[in-house]
């Protein structure tokens, strides 16, 4: 069965300043706390405590919105579940295929054509060979790029590149879908089509983790909310109750 389980997960990220990288340096007197209880400094090294003692479990059918202020740990959590970030301590148990739709999560090869980029992504994510042509036709129809798919993507406008990257990212059906913030798929004309595709993409996933500042988006896509504050889980439950907790955090 598809699941996501985190047990007492901590993620600490060291940030080395120029002082810490010097071979010959004067003694450091700055080992005090930095700004808030989410970071500390020792001998010129700032350590960001991105997640702290985080535990929760998701099962099939769960659609969870991650709520929190900037820097609360939402993106870090998505990257931990995706396997991009390691934990400092604690355990992460994820069963099922997963796909992470982060900003820039699909990087196009600028010297390759649109079709060549489709083949590259198909090989990278092991698209089933028997479905490849159907997926190509779907991308052709969705992107509306026509003959441009036969041309190098370096000549594409930013909106055209966004269309192709978005279509590639949403072509497959993962068990676990991780989405970070708004999804930009080009110009205003394309936004409604993109939103409809997102809803179809989300409906096919068994588990959804969505980080967004949009209350309407979270309410429309999610049945649960996980509220993070300075890397800690302060609420897990109903979406509306989650927003009440979030608003009380100030």
N, C-alpha and C positions, 0 to 999 in steps of 0.2 A: 504493500500500500504506500502511496505517495505521502511523504511527511517532511516537515522541517522541525527540528528540535535543537534548541540552544539551552545549555546548562551552565550557569555562572560564567558567562562569557565576558572577558575583559579584553579591550584593545587599547594599547598604549602606543603612540606614534612618536618617536624621537625626531626632533627638528634640530639640526646642527647649525649653529651660527658660525660666522667667520672666526670668532675667538676659539671655539671648540676645535676647529680644524688646524690651528697653528701648532707646529712642532715645538716651537719655543714661545711660551706665553707666560705672562705674569700671573701670580696666584689669583684665583677668582674669589671674590667675596659675595657673589650673587647666587646664593643657593636658596633664596626665599621663594615663596609661592608667587606665581605669576597671574595677576589679574583676577582669577576665579579658581574655584575648586576643580575646574576641568583641565588645568595645566599646572606644571611645576617646572622649576629650573634648577639644574644642578651642574656646576662646572661648565657653564656655557651651553648646556644642552637643554632645550625646552622639550618637555614630554607632554603631549596632548593625550589626556585620558578620554578617548573618544566614546568608548562603551564601558559600563561598569556593572559587573554582577548581573548581566542580562540573562534572563531565563524565560522561555515560553515555548509552546508547542503548537504547530499548525497541522491540520489533517485535511484530507480531500474535501473540497467544497468551501474551504475557508477563503474569504476575500478580505484582506486586511489593509486598512489605510494607515500609514505611518504619519503621525501628527507631531509637530514640534517646531520650535523656532529654528532659525538658521543656526547651525552648529550643534543641534541637539543630538546628532548621531544617526540621522535617517539614512544618508547615503552610505555611511560607514557600515551600517547594518546590512544594507542591500549587498554591498561588496563582500562582506563576510559570508553571507548565505550563498552568494555566487561563487565563492572560492577564490576571489581576487585578493582579499586581505586575509592574512593569517590571524589567529587569536593570540593574545599574550598568555592568557590562561582560560580554562574552561573548554567545553566541547561543543562541536557543531555536527549534527547528524542530519544529512539531507538525502532523501531517497526519491529518485525520479529525475527525468531530464529537466534541465532548467535553461532559461534564457533571460539575459539581463539587458533591458532596454534603457541604457543610460545615455546622457548626452554624448554624441560622437561614438556610440558603441559599435557602429558599423563604419569602418574607415574604407573609403574607396581608393583603389589604385588609380592615380590620375593619368597614368600612361596607358591603362587598359581601357577597352571599350566598355560600354554598359553591359553587353552580353558576356564579355570576358570577366567582368566583375561578378556577374551572376554565377559563373562557373567557379570562380575563386571562393566565393562564399559557400556555394554548394559543397565544395570539397572540404572547406574548413569545418562546416557544421554537419557533415555527413548526411546531406539530403538524400533520401532514397532514390536510387536511379530510376526506378519504374515511374516515379512521380515527377521527375525533373521537367519534362516538357510541359506538363500541366502547370507546374509552378512558374515556368518561364512565361507561359501565356497569361497567367494571372498577373504577373509583374508588368507585362506589356500593357495589359488593359488598365491596370490601376494607375501606372505612372503617366500614361498618355504621352510618352516620350517619342514614340514613332521611330523615325530613321535615326534619331540621336543615339539610340541604343547601340548602333553600329559604329559610333564615333567615340574617340577618347573622352573620358569624363572631365579632363582638364579644360575642355572648351565649354562645359556646362555652366549655366548660371548657378548661383548658390541655391536657388529654389529647386532647380532641376536635380542637383546633387542630393538635396534633402529628400525629394520624392523617391529617388532610387534607393537611397540608404534606408528610408522608412519602409519601402516595399520589401526590401531584403530582410529587414529585421522582423517583419510580421508575416513572413511567408510560411514558416513552419508552425507546428502546434506543440509547444513544450508542456510538460506536466506542471512545472513551476515557473511562473512568470514574475519577473522583478522589474518594476518600472520606476524611474526616478524623474519626478517633476513633469512639466509640460512636454508634450511631444510636438516638435516643430516639423511640419511636412511641406513647407513652402509657402506660396502666396495665399491670400485670403480666399481666392476661388477654390483652392484645394482643401481648405480646412474641414468643411463639412464631410467630404468624402473620407478624409483621414480619420475623423472622429468615428464615423460609422465602421471603418475597418478596425479601429482600436477596440470597439465594443465587441465585434465579432471575434477578434484575436483573444480578448480577455475571456469571453464566454467559453472558449475551447480549453482554457487552462484549468487544471485541477486545483491549483493553489495560486492565489495572487497576493503579492506584496507591492503596494503602491505608495510612493512618497510624493505628496503633493500639498501645496498650500491652498488648493481649491476645495472649498467645502462642498460645492455642488458636485464636483467630479468624484470626491470620496463617497458622498451619499449615493450617487448613481451607480457606482461600481462595487462598493464594499458593504459588507454586513458587520464587520468588526473594526475596531480602531485600537492601535497601539500608540500610546502617547509617551514620547521620550522627552526628558528634560535633563540636559547636561550629561547625556549618555546613559541615563537610568530609565527603567520602565516605571512610570508613575501611574499607568492605567492600561488595562486590557479588557475590552468589552464592547458594549453598544456604541455605535458611531456618534449619535447625538450626545450621549453621556461623555464620550471622549472629548468632544468639542467643549462641553461645559468645563471639564477639568483643564483643558488647554487654555481657555479664556481666563480661568482663575489664576493661572500661572503668571499672567501679566506679560 
